[in-house]
Amino acid sequence: MLFGKIDYLNLLPFHVFLKRYPLSNQTKKSIEFKKGTPAKLCEDLSKRRIDAAIISSIESRNPKYTKLNLGICAKGAVKSVLVRKNSPKKLDPASKSSNMLGKILSLNGEIIIGDEALRQYIKDGGDKFYDMGEIWYQKTGLPFVFGLFCCNKNQNLYKKIINQFLKQKIKIPKYILNEYSKSRNIHPNMILWYLEHISYGIKNREKLALKKFISLSKKHNFHP
């Protein structure tokens, strides 16, 4: 089992779940070792350096991957996929999906994702940014799927893990919350507030949203 870990706050509940899940210590150490951005994990999965990861949703169109019902989703504002207003255009190399979404939504400016985006949102205020999850929802009435769980082996094992995760309400231990707060320089209460904007199950509306996103991306030749 070689699972690649997106080291962002948006997947903190899933990583807390994996810590408790009965996996070998070697496997858990491997997960911690194989960290990366969505774009980096796309490359690792494609080159089979890992056998599963939540990757940029635009890359999930690859027919060689098995797609499972876990993703990083938002129905409306997400607070961590942003475009800074009144700034020069600049893509974020960490996420192909966010760069593509910025083009689809005709948003010009600096694209910022992940924990750094959340940190800047809290520091500078929401009025300084376009929230791409919010604008997508306003235009389509659909949630947005920023990342999707894909694998190229061990499908049944990953499916079992995901099904158990989606059935549970994950409580983040205080010591873990404090560790992430310190390493990200974000107050624990703001981390919990942020996680209220994230969902993980890929259901019918998420599948419809992903299909629409891929279709619109094709019209832009998949290039951000």
PyMOL commands that place a pseudoatom at each C-alpha (Angstrom):
pseudoatom trace, name=CA, resn=MET, resi=1, chain=A, elem=C, hetatm=0, pos=[0.000, 0.000, 0.000]
pseudoatom trace, name=CA, resn=LEU, resi=2, chain=A, elem=C, hetatm=0, pos=[1.671, 3.174, -1.233]
pseudoatom trace, name=CA, resn=PHE, resi=3, chain=A, elem=C, hetatm=0, pos=[-0.690, 6.070, -0.541]
pseudoatom trace, name=CA, resn=GLY, resi=4, chain=A, elem=C, hetatm=0, pos=[0.352, 9.615, -1.387]
pseudoatom trace, name=CA, resn=LYS, resi=5, chain=A, elem=C, hetatm=0, pos=[-0.681, 12.255, 1.133]
pseudoatom trace, name=CA, resn=ILE, resi=6, chain=A, elem=C, hetatm=0, pos=[-1.767, 15.802, 0.311]
pseudoatom trace, name=CA, resn=ASP, resi=7, chain=A, elem=C, hetatm=0, pos=[-0.302, 17.704, 3.227]
pseudoatom trace, name=CA, resn=TYR, resi=8, chain=A, elem=C, hetatm=0, pos=[-3.046, 20.332, 3.449]
pseudoatom trace, name=CA, resn=LEU, resi=9, chain=A, elem=C, hetatm=0, pos=[-5.569, 21.053, 6.177]
pseudoatom trace, name=CA, resn=ASN, resi=10, chain=A, elem=C, hetatm=0, pos=[-8.460, 20.133, 3.895]
pseudoatom trace, name=CA, resn=LEU, resi=11, chain=A, elem=C, hetatm=0, pos=[-7.657, 16.423, 4.371]
pseudoatom trace, name=CA, resn=LEU, resi=12, chain=A, elem=C, hetatm=0, pos=[-6.887, 16.571, 8.087]
pseudoatom trace, name=CA, resn=PRO, resi=13, chain=A, elem=C, hetatm=0, pos=[-9.976, 14.509, 9.089]
pseudoatom trace, name=CA, resn=PHE, resi=14, chain=A, elem=C, hetatm=0, pos=[-8.994, 11.737, 6.662]
pseudoatom trace, name=CA, resn=HIS, resi=15, chain=A, elem=C, hetatm=0, pos=[-5.434, 11.625, 7.962]
pseudoatom trace, name=CA, resn=VAL, resi=16, chain=A, elem=C, hetatm=0, pos=[-6.676, 11.493, 11.555]
pseudoatom trace, name=CA, resn=PHE, resi=17, chain=A, elem=C, hetatm=0, pos=[-8.852, 8.564, 10.496]
pseudoatom trace, name=CA, resn=LEU, resi=18, chain=A, elem=C, hetatm=0, pos=[-5.881, 6.787, 8.874]
pseudoatom trace, name=CA, resn=LYS, resi=19, chain=A, elem=C, hetatm=0, pos=[-3.835, 7.165, 12.063]
pseudoatom trace, name=CA, resn=ARG, resi=20, chain=A, elem=C, hetatm=0, pos=[-6.493, 5.156, 13.898]
pseudoatom trace, name=CA, resn=TYR, resi=21, chain=A, elem=C, hetatm=0, pos=[-7.103, 2.655, 11.119]
pseudoatom trace, name=CA, resn=PRO, resi=22, chain=A, elem=C, hetatm=0, pos=[-5.481, -0.789, 11.634]
pseudoatom trace, name=CA, resn=LEU, resi=23, chain=A, elem=C, hetatm=0, pos=[-2.610, -0.437, 9.171]
pseudoatom trace, name=CA, resn=SER, resi=24, chain=A, elem=C, hetatm=0, pos=[0.959, -1.574, 9.773]
pseudoatom trace, name=CA, resn=ASN, resi=25, chain=A, elem=C, hetatm=0, pos=[3.404, 0.932, 11.247]
pseudoatom trace, name=CA, resn=GLN, resi=26, chain=A, elem=C, hetatm=0, pos=[5.468, 0.600, 8.086]
pseudoatom trace, name=CA, resn=THR, resi=27, chain=A, elem=C, hetatm=0, pos=[2.476, 1.584, 5.957]
pseudoatom trace, name=CA, resn=LYS, resi=28, chain=A, elem=C, hetatm=0, pos=[1.683, 4.573, 8.158]
pseudoatom trace, name=CA, resn=LYS, resi=29, chain=A, elem=C, hetatm=0, pos=[5.305, 5.740, 7.973]
pseudoatom trace, name=CA, resn=SER, resi=30, chain=A, elem=C, hetatm=0, pos=[5.171, 5.337, 4.201]
pseudoatom trace, name=CA, resn=ILE, resi=31, chain=A, elem=C, hetatm=0, pos=[2.090, 7.591, 4.016]
pseudoatom trace, name=CA, resn=GLU, resi=32, chain=A, elem=C, hetatm=0, pos=[3.893, 10.298, 5.992]
pseudoatom trace, name=CA, resn=PHE, resi=33, chain=A, elem=C, hetatm=0, pos=[6.932, 9.981, 3.744]
pseudoatom trace, name=CA, resn=LYS, resi=34, chain=A, elem=C, hetatm=0, pos=[5.007, 10.248, 0.480]
pseudoatom trace, name=CA, resn=LYS, resi=35, chain=A, elem=C, hetatm=0, pos=[3.645, 13.762, 0.946]
pseudoatom trace, name=CA, resn=GLY, resi=36, chain=A, elem=C, hetatm=0, pos=[3.085, 16.223, -1.851]
pseudoatom trace, name=CA, resn=THR, resi=37, chain=A, elem=C, hetatm=0, pos=[0.885, 18.775, -3.565]
pseudoatom trace, name=CA, resn=PRO, resi=38, chain=A, elem=C, hetatm=0, pos=[-2.009, 17.580, -5.763]
pseudoatom trace, name=CA, resn=ALA, resi=39, chain=A, elem=C, hetatm=0, pos=[0.087, 18.245, -8.881]
pseudoatom trace, name=CA, resn=LYS, resi=40, chain=A, elem=C, hetatm=0, pos=[3.092, 16.332, -7.493]
pseudoatom trace, name=CA, resn=LEU, resi=41, chain=A, elem=C, hetatm=0, pos=[0.934, 13.351, -6.531]
pseudoatom trace, name=CA, resn=CYS, resi=42, chain=A, elem=C, hetatm=0, pos=[-0.566, 13.334, -10.038]
pseudoatom trace, name=CA, resn=GLU, resi=43, chain=A, elem=C, hetatm=0, pos=[2.926, 12.773, -11.381]
pseudoatom trace, name=CA, resn=ASP, resi=44, chain=A, elem=C, hetatm=0, pos=[3.772, 10.148, -8.742]
pseudoatom trace, name=CA, resn=LEU, resi=45, chain=A, elem=C, hetatm=0, pos=[0.604, 8.202, -9.474]
pseudoatom trace, name=CA, resn=SER, resi=46, chain=A, elem=C, hetatm=0, pos=[1.120, 8.378, -13.220]
pseudoatom trace, name=CA, resn=LYS, resi=47, chain=A, elem=C, hetatm=0, pos=[4.676, 7.041, -12.860]
pseudoatom trace, name=CA, resn=ARG, resi=48, chain=A, elem=C, hetatm=0, pos=[3.491, 4.412, -10.349]
pseudoatom trace, name=CA, resn=ARG, resi=49, chain=A, elem=C, hetatm=0, pos=[5.718, 5.671, -7.557]
pseudoatom trace, name=CA, resn=ILE, resi=50, chain=A, elem=C, hetatm=0, pos=[2.541, 5.452, -5.478]
pseudoatom trace, name=CA, resn=ASP, resi=51, chain=A, elem=C, hetatm=0, pos=[-0.546, 3.339, -6.045]
pseudoatom trace, name=CA, resn=ALA, resi=52, chain=A, elem=C, hetatm=0, pos=[-3.198, 5.771, -4.776]
pseudoatom trace, name=CA, resn=ALA, resi=53, chain=A, elem=C, hetatm=0, pos=[-3.746, 9.425, -3.914]
pseudoatom trace, name=CA, resn=ILE, resi=54, chain=A, elem=C, hetatm=0, pos=[-6.281, 12.217, -3.965]
pseudoatom trace, name=CA, resn=ILE, resi=55, chain=A, elem=C, hetatm=0, pos=[-5.113, 14.038, -7.078]
pseudoatom trace, name=CA, resn=SER, resi=56, chain=A, elem=C, hetatm=0, pos=[-6.217, 17.159, -8.942]
pseudoatom trace, name=CA, resn=SER, resi=57, chain=A, elem=C, hetatm=0, pos=[-9.686, 16.355, -10.234]
pseudoatom trace, name=CA, resn=ILE, resi=58, chain=A, elem=C, hetatm=0, pos=[-8.818, 17.356, -13.795]
pseudoatom trace, name=CA, resn=GLU, resi=59, chain=A, elem=C, hetatm=0, pos=[-6.223, 14.545, -13.861]
pseudoatom trace, name=CA, resn=SER, resi=60, chain=A, elem=C, hetatm=0, pos=[-8.812, 11.968, -12.790]
pseudoatom trace, name=CA, resn=ARG, resi=61, chain=A, elem=C, hetatm=0, pos=[-9.997, 11.783, -16.397]
pseudoatom trace, name=CA, resn=ASN, resi=62, chain=A, elem=C, hetatm=0, pos=[-7.088, 9.402, -17.061]
pseudoatom trace, name=CA, resn=PRO, resi=63, chain=A, elem=C, hetatm=0, pos=[-8.800, 6.102, -18.020]
pseudoatom trace, name=CA, resn=LYS, resi=64, chain=A, elem=C, hetatm=0, pos=[-6.077, 3.964, -16.440]
pseudoatom trace, name=CA, resn=TYR, resi=65, chain=A, elem=C, hetatm=0, pos=[-7.079, 5.073, -12.932]
pseudoatom trace, name=CA, resn=THR, resi=66, chain=A, elem=C, hetatm=0, pos=[-9.782, 3.539, -10.783]
pseudoatom trace, name=CA, resn=LYS, resi=67, chain=A, elem=C, hetatm=0, pos=[-11.829, 6.380, -9.297]
pseudoatom trace, name=CA, resn=LEU, resi=68, chain=A, elem=C, hetatm=0, pos=[-13.373, 5.950, -5.839]
pseudoatom trace, name=CA, resn=ASN, resi=69, chain=A, elem=C, hetatm=0, pos=[-16.037, 7.961, -4.026]
pseudoatom trace, name=CA, resn=LEU, resi=70, chain=A, elem=C, hetatm=0, pos=[-13.757, 10.184, -1.964]
pseudoatom trace, name=CA, resn=GLY, resi=71, chain=A, elem=C, hetatm=0, pos=[-12.707, 13.681, -2.872]
pseudoatom trace, name=CA, resn=ILE, resi=72, chain=A, elem=C, hetatm=0, pos=[-12.134, 17.220, -1.668]
pseudoatom trace, name=CA, resn=CYS, resi=73, chain=A, elem=C, hetatm=0, pos=[-15.421, 19.008, -2.320]
pseudoatom trace, name=CA, resn=ALA, resi=74, chain=A, elem=C, hetatm=0, pos=[-17.144, 22.262, -1.489]
pseudoatom trace, name=CA, resn=LYS, resi=75, chain=A, elem=C, hetatm=0, pos=[-20.723, 23.356, -1.978]
pseudoatom trace, name=CA, resn=GLY, resi=76, chain=A, elem=C, hetatm=0, pos=[-20.068, 27.043, -2.302]
pseudoatom trace, name=CA, resn=ALA, resi=77, chain=A, elem=C, hetatm=0, pos=[-17.241, 28.974, -0.663]
pseudoatom trace, name=CA, resn=VAL, resi=78, chain=A, elem=C, hetatm=0, pos=[-14.154, 26.903, 0.125]
pseudoatom trace, name=CA, resn=LYS, resi=79, chain=A, elem=C, hetatm=0, pos=[-11.818, 29.622, 1.548]
pseudoatom trace, name=CA, resn=SER, resi=80, chain=A, elem=C, hetatm=0, pos=[-8.659, 27.937, 0.243]
pseudoatom trace, name=CA, resn=VAL, resi=81, chain=A, elem=C, hetatm=0, pos=[-8.926, 28.110, -3.555]
pseudoatom trace, name=CA, resn=LEU, resi=82, chain=A, elem=C, hetatm=0, pos=[-8.711, 31.795, -4.299]
pseudoatom trace, name=CA, resn=VAL, resi=83, chain=A, elem=C, hetatm=0, pos=[-7.834, 34.431, -6.854]
pseudoatom trace, name=CA, resn=ARG, resi=84, chain=A, elem=C, hetatm=0, pos=[-6.417, 37.643, -5.441]
pseudoatom trace, name=CA, resn=LYS, resi=85, chain=A, elem=C, hetatm=0, pos=[-8.264, 40.650, -6.844]
pseudoatom trace, name=CA, resn=ASN, resi=86, chain=A, elem=C, hetatm=0, pos=[-6.385, 43.422, -8.643]
pseudoatom trace, name=CA, resn=SER, resi=87, chain=A, elem=C, hetatm=0, pos=[-3.196, 41.384, -8.967]
pseudoatom trace, name=CA, resn=PRO, resi=88, chain=A, elem=C, hetatm=0, pos=[-1.113, 40.223, -11.961]
pseudoatom trace, name=CA, resn=LYS, resi=89, chain=A, elem=C, hetatm=0, pos=[-2.125, 36.880, -13.406]
pseudoatom trace, name=CA, resn=LYS, resi=90, chain=A, elem=C, hetatm=0, pos=[-0.176, 34.035, -11.814]
pseudoatom trace, name=CA, resn=LEU, resi=91, chain=A, elem=C, hetatm=0, pos=[-0.928, 30.319, -11.757]
pseudoatom trace, name=CA, resn=ASP, resi=92, chain=A, elem=C, hetatm=0, pos=[-0.358, 28.072, -8.745]
pseudoatom trace, name=CA, resn=PRO, resi=93, chain=A, elem=C, hetatm=0, pos=[1.906, 25.145, -9.705]
pseudoatom trace, name=CA, resn=ALA, resi=94, chain=A, elem=C, hetatm=0, pos=[0.424, 23.020, -6.910]
pseudoatom trace, name=CA, resn=SER, resi=95, chain=A, elem=C, hetatm=0, pos=[-2.978, 22.417, -8.535]
pseudoatom trace, name=CA, resn=LYS, resi=96, chain=A, elem=C, hetatm=0, pos=[-3.904, 21.949, -12.182]
pseudoatom trace, name=CA, resn=SER, resi=97, chain=A, elem=C, hetatm=0, pos=[-7.627, 21.861, -11.319]
pseudoatom trace, name=CA, resn=SER, resi=98, chain=A, elem=C, hetatm=0, pos=[-7.579, 25.286, -9.681]
pseudoatom trace, name=CA, resn=ASN, resi=99, chain=A, elem=C, hetatm=0, pos=[-5.653, 26.829, -12.565]
pseudoatom trace, name=CA, resn=MET, resi=100, chain=A, elem=C, hetatm=0, pos=[-8.129, 25.359, -15.047]
pseudoatom trace, name=CA, resn=LEU, resi=101, chain=A, elem=C, hetatm=0, pos=[-11.093, 26.506, -12.974]
pseudoatom trace, name=CA, resn=GLY, resi=102, chain=A, elem=C, hetatm=0, pos=[-9.729, 30.043, -12.901]
pseudoatom trace, name=CA, resn=LYS, resi=103, chain=A, elem=C, hetatm=0, pos=[-9.689, 30.038, -16.692]
pseudoatom trace, name=CA, resn=ILE, resi=104, chain=A, elem=C, hetatm=0, pos=[-13.200, 28.588, -16.969]
pseudoatom trace, name=CA, resn=LEU, resi=105, chain=A, elem=C, hetatm=0, pos=[-14.524, 31.245, -14.588]
pseudoatom trace, name=CA, resn=SER, resi=106, chain=A, elem=C, hetatm=0, pos=[-12.633, 34.016, -16.460]
pseudoatom trace, name=CA, resn=LEU, resi=107, chain=A, elem=C, hetatm=0, pos=[-10.900, 35.169, -13.291]
pseudoatom trace, name=CA, resn=ASN, resi=108, chain=A, elem=C, hetatm=0, pos=[-7.697, 37.150, -13.684]
pseudoatom trace, name=CA, resn=GLY, resi=109, chain=A, elem=C, hetatm=0, pos=[-5.186, 37.493, -10.891]
pseudoatom trace, name=CA, resn=GLU, resi=110, chain=A, elem=C, hetatm=0, pos=[-2.937, 35.409, -8.707]
pseudoatom trace, name=CA, resn=ILE, resi=111, chain=A, elem=C, hetatm=0, pos=[-4.300, 31.924, -7.967]
pseudoatom trace, name=CA, resn=ILE, resi=112, chain=A, elem=C, hetatm=0, pos=[-3.531, 30.696, -4.452]
pseudoatom trace, name=CA, resn=ILE, resi=113, chain=A, elem=C, hetatm=0, pos=[-4.551, 27.347, -3.005]
pseudoatom trace, name=CA, resn=GLY, resi=114, chain=A, elem=C, hetatm=0, pos=[-4.204, 25.289, 0.140]
pseudoatom trace, name=CA, resn=ASP, resi=115, chain=A, elem=C, hetatm=0, pos=[-3.122, 26.366, 3.581]
pseudoatom trace, name=CA, resn=GLU, resi=116, chain=A, elem=C, hetatm=0, pos=[-1.336, 29.458, 2.287]
pseudoatom trace, name=CA, resn=ALA, resi=117, chain=A, elem=C, hetatm=0, pos=[-4.570, 30.613, 0.644]
pseudoatom trace, name=CA, resn=LEU, resi=118, chain=A, elem=C, hetatm=0, pos=[-6.482, 30.123, 3.890]
pseudoatom trace, name=CA, resn=ARG, resi=119, chain=A, elem=C, hetatm=0, pos=[-3.798, 31.987, 5.811]
pseudoatom trace, name=CA, resn=GLN, resi=120, chain=A, elem=C, hetatm=0, pos=[-3.976, 34.942, 3.419]
pseudoatom trace, name=CA, resn=TYR, resi=121, chain=A, elem=C, hetatm=0, pos=[-7.791, 34.891, 3.471]
pseudoatom trace, name=CA, resn=ILE, resi=122, chain=A, elem=C, hetatm=0, pos=[-7.780, 35.160, 7.271]
pseudoatom trace, name=CA, resn=LYS, resi=123, chain=A, elem=C, hetatm=0, pos=[-5.054, 37.808, 7.298]
pseudoatom trace, name=CA, resn=ASP, resi=124, chain=A, elem=C, hetatm=0, pos=[-6.292, 40.085, 4.499]
pseudoatom trace, name=CA, resn=GLY, resi=125, chain=A, elem=C, hetatm=0, pos=[-10.047, 39.454, 4.552]
pseudoatom trace, name=CA, resn=GLY, resi=126, chain=A, elem=C, hetatm=0, pos=[-12.356, 37.733, 2.112]
pseudoatom trace, name=CA, resn=ASP, resi=127, chain=A, elem=C, hetatm=0, pos=[-13.118, 40.918, 0.174]
pseudoatom trace, name=CA, resn=LYS, resi=128, chain=A, elem=C, hetatm=0, pos=[-9.595, 40.826, -1.281]
pseudoatom trace, name=CA, resn=PHE, resi=129, chain=A, elem=C, hetatm=0, pos=[-10.238, 37.528, -3.099]
pseudoatom trace, name=CA, resn=TYR, resi=130, chain=A, elem=C, hetatm=0, pos=[-12.503, 35.695, -5.472]
pseudoatom trace, name=CA, resn=ASP, resi=131, chain=A, elem=C, hetatm=0, pos=[-13.478, 32.375, -3.919]
pseudoatom trace, name=CA, resn=MET, resi=132, chain=A, elem=C, hetatm=0, pos=[-13.595, 29.951, -6.839]
pseudoatom trace, name=CA, resn=GLY, resi=133, chain=A, elem=C, hetatm=0, pos=[-15.791, 27.426, -5.066]
pseudoatom trace, name=CA, resn=GLU, resi=134, chain=A, elem=C, hetatm=0, pos=[-18.365, 30.123, -4.404]
pseudoatom trace, name=CA, resn=ILE, resi=135, chain=A, elem=C, hetatm=0, pos=[-18.316, 31.505, -7.956]
pseudoatom trace, name=CA, resn=TRP, resi=136, chain=A, elem=C, hetatm=0, pos=[-18.571, 28.020, -9.489]
pseudoatom trace, name=CA, resn=TYR, resi=137, chain=A, elem=C, hetatm=0, pos=[-21.618, 27.302, -7.317]
pseudoatom trace, name=CA, resn=GLN, resi=138, chain=A, elem=C, hetatm=0, pos=[-23.242, 30.606, -8.262]
pseudoatom trace, name=CA, resn=LYS, resi=139, chain=A, elem=C, hetatm=0, pos=[-22.796, 29.831, -11.958]
pseudoatom trace, name=CA, resn=THR, resi=140, chain=A, elem=C, hetatm=0, pos=[-23.707, 26.117, -11.946]
pseudoatom trace, name=CA, resn=GLY, resi=141, chain=A, elem=C, hetatm=0, pos=[-25.669, 25.380, -8.774]
pseudoatom trace, name=CA, resn=LEU, resi=142, chain=A, elem=C, hetatm=0, pos=[-23.286, 22.467, -8.238]
pseudoatom trace, name=CA, resn=PRO, resi=143, chain=A, elem=C, hetatm=0, pos=[-20.566, 21.684, -5.726]
pseudoatom trace, name=CA, resn=PHE, resi=144, chain=A, elem=C, hetatm=0, pos=[-17.010, 21.621, -6.966]
pseudoatom trace, name=CA, resn=VAL, resi=145, chain=A, elem=C, hetatm=0, pos=[-14.673, 18.635, -6.722]
pseudoatom trace, name=CA, resn=PHE, resi=146, chain=A, elem=C, hetatm=0, pos=[-11.134, 19.933, -6.285]
pseudoatom trace, name=CA, resn=GLY, resi=147, chain=A, elem=C, hetatm=0, pos=[-9.506, 16.553, -5.788]
pseudoatom trace, name=CA, resn=LEU, resi=148, chain=A, elem=C, hetatm=0, pos=[-10.516, 12.930, -6.357]
pseudoatom trace, name=CA, resn=PHE, resi=149, chain=A, elem=C, hetatm=0, pos=[-9.238, 9.646, -4.929]
pseudoatom trace, name=CA, resn=CYS, resi=150, chain=A, elem=C, hetatm=0, pos=[-7.665, 7.577, -7.714]
pseudoatom trace, name=CA, resn=CYS, resi=151, chain=A, elem=C, hetatm=0, pos=[-5.689, 4.351, -7.588]
pseudoatom trace, name=CA, resn=ASN, resi=152, chain=A, elem=C, hetatm=0, pos=[-3.945, 1.961, -9.943]
pseudoatom trace, name=CA, resn=LYS, resi=153, chain=A, elem=C, hetatm=0, pos=[-3.890, -1.090, -7.625]
pseudoatom trace, name=CA, resn=ASN, resi=154, chain=A, elem=C, hetatm=0, pos=[-5.286, -2.348, -4.271]
pseudoatom trace, name=CA, resn=GLN, resi=155, chain=A, elem=C, hetatm=0, pos=[-8.719, -1.046, -5.247]
pseudoatom trace, name=CA, resn=ASN, resi=156, chain=A, elem=C, hetatm=0, pos=[-10.665, -3.257, -2.815]
pseudoatom trace, name=CA, resn=LEU, resi=157, chain=A, elem=C, hetatm=0, pos=[-8.519, -2.257, 0.166]
pseudoatom trace, name=CA, resn=TYR, resi=158, chain=A, elem=C, hetatm=0, pos=[-8.867, 1.447, -0.573]
pseudoatom trace, name=CA, resn=LYS, resi=159, chain=A, elem=C, hetatm=0, pos=[-12.594, 1.092, -1.159]
pseudoatom trace, name=CA, resn=LYS, resi=160, chain=A, elem=C, hetatm=0, pos=[-12.991, -0.531, 2.262]
pseudoatom trace, name=CA, resn=ILE, resi=161, chain=A, elem=C, hetatm=0, pos=[-11.009, 2.238, 3.965]
pseudoatom trace, name=CA, resn=ILE, resi=162, chain=A, elem=C, hetatm=0, pos=[-12.946, 4.996, 2.198]
pseudoatom trace, name=CA, resn=ASN, resi=163, chain=A, elem=C, hetatm=0, pos=[-16.341, 3.472, 2.982]
pseudoatom trace, name=CA, resn=GLN, resi=164, chain=A, elem=C, hetatm=0, pos=[-15.480, 3.327, 6.669]
pseudoatom trace, name=CA, resn=PHE, resi=165, chain=A, elem=C, hetatm=0, pos=[-14.202, 6.902, 6.677]
pseudoatom trace, name=CA, resn=LEU, resi=166, chain=A, elem=C, hetatm=0, pos=[-17.334, 8.274, 5.010]
pseudoatom trace, name=CA, resn=LYS, resi=167, chain=A, elem=C, hetatm=0, pos=[-19.569, 6.589, 7.601]
pseudoatom trace, name=CA, resn=GLN, resi=168, chain=A, elem=C, hetatm=0, pos=[-17.860, 8.312, 10.518]
pseudoatom trace, name=CA, resn=LYS, resi=169, chain=A, elem=C, hetatm=0, pos=[-17.836, 11.803, 11.964]
pseudoatom trace, name=CA, resn=ILE, resi=170, chain=A, elem=C, hetatm=0, pos=[-14.179, 12.443, 12.688]
pseudoatom trace, name=CA, resn=LYS, resi=171, chain=A, elem=C, hetatm=0, pos=[-13.226, 14.370, 15.803]
pseudoatom trace, name=CA, resn=ILE, resi=172, chain=A, elem=C, hetatm=0, pos=[-9.749, 15.855, 15.617]
pseudoatom trace, name=CA, resn=PRO, resi=173, chain=A, elem=C, hetatm=0, pos=[-7.828, 15.378, 18.901]
pseudoatom trace, name=CA, resn=LYS, resi=174, chain=A, elem=C, hetatm=0, pos=[-6.768, 18.611, 20.525]
pseudoatom trace, name=CA, resn=TYR, resi=175, chain=A, elem=C, hetatm=0, pos=[-3.067, 17.755, 20.412]
pseudoatom trace, name=CA, resn=ILE, resi=176, chain=A, elem=C, hetatm=0, pos=[-3.208, 17.143, 16.647]
pseudoatom trace, name=CA, resn=LEU, resi=177, chain=A, elem=C, hetatm=0, pos=[-5.196, 20.324, 16.098]
pseudoatom trace, name=CA, resn=ASN, resi=178, chain=A, elem=C, hetatm=0, pos=[-2.608, 22.275, 18.090]
pseudoatom trace, name=CA, resn=GLU, resi=179, chain=A, elem=C, hetatm=0, pos=[0.248, 20.688, 16.121]
pseudoatom trace, name=CA, resn=TYR, resi=180, chain=A, elem=C, hetatm=0, pos=[-1.298, 21.729, 12.820]
pseudoatom trace, name=CA, resn=SER, resi=181, chain=A, elem=C, hetatm=0, pos=[-2.148, 25.157, 14.188]
pseudoatom trace, name=CA, resn=LYS, resi=182, chain=A, elem=C, hetatm=0, pos=[1.475, 25.717, 15.131]
pseudoatom trace, name=CA, resn=SER, resi=183, chain=A, elem=C, hetatm=0, pos=[2.931, 24.388, 11.867]
pseudoatom trace, name=CA, resn=ARG, resi=184, chain=A, elem=C, hetatm=0, pos=[0.437, 26.329, 9.694]
pseudoatom trace, name=CA, resn=ASN, resi=185, chain=A, elem=C, hetatm=0, pos=[0.267, 29.463, 11.850]
pseudoatom trace, name=CA, resn=ILE, resi=186, chain=A, elem=C, hetatm=0, pos=[-3.535, 29.282, 11.829]
pseudoatom trace, name=CA, resn=HIS, resi=187, chain=A, elem=C, hetatm=0, pos=[-5.612, 29.390, 15.032]
pseudoatom trace, name=CA, resn=PRO, resi=188, chain=A, elem=C, hetatm=0, pos=[-7.256, 26.042, 15.964]
pseudoatom trace, name=CA, resn=ASN, resi=189, chain=A, elem=C, hetatm=0, pos=[-10.726, 27.611, 15.881]
pseudoatom trace, name=CA, resn=MET, resi=190, chain=A, elem=C, hetatm=0, pos=[-10.108, 28.879, 12.353]
pseudoatom trace, name=CA, resn=ILE, resi=191, chain=A, elem=C, hetatm=0, pos=[-9.006, 25.401, 11.247]
pseudoatom trace, name=CA, resn=LEU, resi=192, chain=A, elem=C, hetatm=0, pos=[-12.264, 23.933, 12.559]
pseudoatom trace, name=CA, resn=TRP, resi=193, chain=A, elem=C, hetatm=0, pos=[-14.246, 26.752, 10.919]
pseudoatom trace, name=CA, resn=TYR, resi=194, chain=A, elem=C, hetatm=0, pos=[-12.497, 26.097, 7.631]
pseudoatom trace, name=CA, resn=LEU, resi=195, chain=A, elem=C, hetatm=0, pos=[-13.197, 22.351, 7.731]
pseudoatom trace, name=CA, resn=GLU, resi=196, chain=A, elem=C, hetatm=0, pos=[-16.920, 23.081, 7.957]
pseudoatom trace, name=CA, resn=HIS, resi=197, chain=A, elem=C, hetatm=0, pos=[-16.694, 24.198, 4.310]
pseudoatom trace, name=CA, resn=ILE, resi=198, chain=A, elem=C, hetatm=0, pos=[-15.215, 20.889, 3.099]
pseudoatom trace, name=CA, resn=SER, resi=199, chain=A, elem=C, hetatm=0, pos=[-17.005, 17.630, 2.303]
pseudoatom trace, name=CA, resn=TYR, resi=200, chain=A, elem=C, hetatm=0, pos=[-15.591, 14.313, 1.122]
pseudoatom trace, name=CA, resn=GLY, resi=201, chain=A, elem=C, hetatm=0, pos=[-18.268, 12.031, -0.294]
pseudoatom trace, name=CA, resn=ILE, resi=202, chain=A, elem=C, hetatm=0, pos=[-18.604, 11.793, -4.073]
pseudoatom trace, name=CA, resn=LYS, resi=203, chain=A, elem=C, hetatm=0, pos=[-22.316, 11.389, -4.704]
pseudoatom trace, name=CA, resn=ASN, resi=204, chain=A, elem=C, hetatm=0, pos=[-24.524, 12.059, -7.710]
pseudoatom trace, name=CA, resn=ARG, resi=205, chain=A, elem=C, hetatm=0, pos=[-24.236, 15.859, -7.680]
pseudoatom trace, name=CA, resn=GLU, resi=206, chain=A, elem=C, hetatm=0, pos=[-20.473, 15.727, -7.206]
pseudoatom trace, name=CA, resn=LYS, resi=207, chain=A, elem=C, hetatm=0, pos=[-20.202, 13.299, -10.136]
pseudoatom trace, name=CA, resn=LEU, resi=208, chain=A, elem=C, hetatm=0, pos=[-22.343, 15.622, -12.235]
pseudoatom trace, name=CA, resn=ALA, resi=209, chain=A, elem=C, hetatm=0, pos=[-20.177, 18.588, -11.239]
pseudoatom trace, name=CA, resn=LEU, resi=210, chain=A, elem=C, hetatm=0, pos=[-16.990, 16.726, -12.113]
pseudoatom trace, name=CA, resn=LYS, resi=211, chain=A, elem=C, hetatm=0, pos=[-18.402, 15.727, -15.486]
pseudoatom trace, name=CA, resn=LYS, resi=212, chain=A, elem=C, hetatm=0, pos=[-19.324, 19.355, -16.198]
pseudoatom trace, name=CA, resn=PHE, resi=213, chain=A, elem=C, hetatm=0, pos=[-15.875, 20.566, -15.165]
pseudoatom trace, name=CA, resn=ILE, resi=214, chain=A, elem=C, hetatm=0, pos=[-14.130, 18.054, -17.444]
pseudoatom trace, name=CA, resn=SER, resi=215, chain=A, elem=C, hetatm=0, pos=[-16.441, 19.008, -20.307]
pseudoatom trace, name=CA, resn=LEU, resi=216, chain=A, elem=C, hetatm=0, pos=[-15.718, 22.720, -19.881]
pseudoatom trace, name=CA, resn=SER, resi=217, chain=A, elem=C, hetatm=0, pos=[-12.011, 21.980, -19.584]
pseudoatom trace, name=CA, resn=LYS, resi=218, chain=A, elem=C, hetatm=0, pos=[-12.065, 20.188, -22.916]
pseudoatom trace, name=CA, resn=LYS, resi=219, chain=A, elem=C, hetatm=0, pos=[-13.388, 23.362, -24.535]
pseudoatom trace, name=CA, resn=HIS, resi=220, chain=A, elem=C, hetatm=0, pos=[-10.298, 25.103, -23.209]
pseudoatom trace, name=CA, resn=ASN, resi=221, chain=A, elem=C, hetatm=0, pos=[-8.056, 22.255, -24.414]
pseudoatom trace, name=CA, resn=PHE, resi=222, chain=A, elem=C, hetatm=0, pos=[-7.236, 21.400, -20.782]
pseudoatom trace, name=CA, resn=HIS, resi=223, chain=A, elem=C, hetatm=0, pos=[-4.638, 24.163, -20.651]
pseudoatom trace, name=CA, resn=PRO, resi=224, chain=A, elem=C, hetatm=0, pos=[-4.949, 26.725, -17.837]
for i in range(1, 224): cmd.bond("trace and resi %d" % i, "trace and resi %d" % (i + 1))
show_as sticks, trace
zoom trace
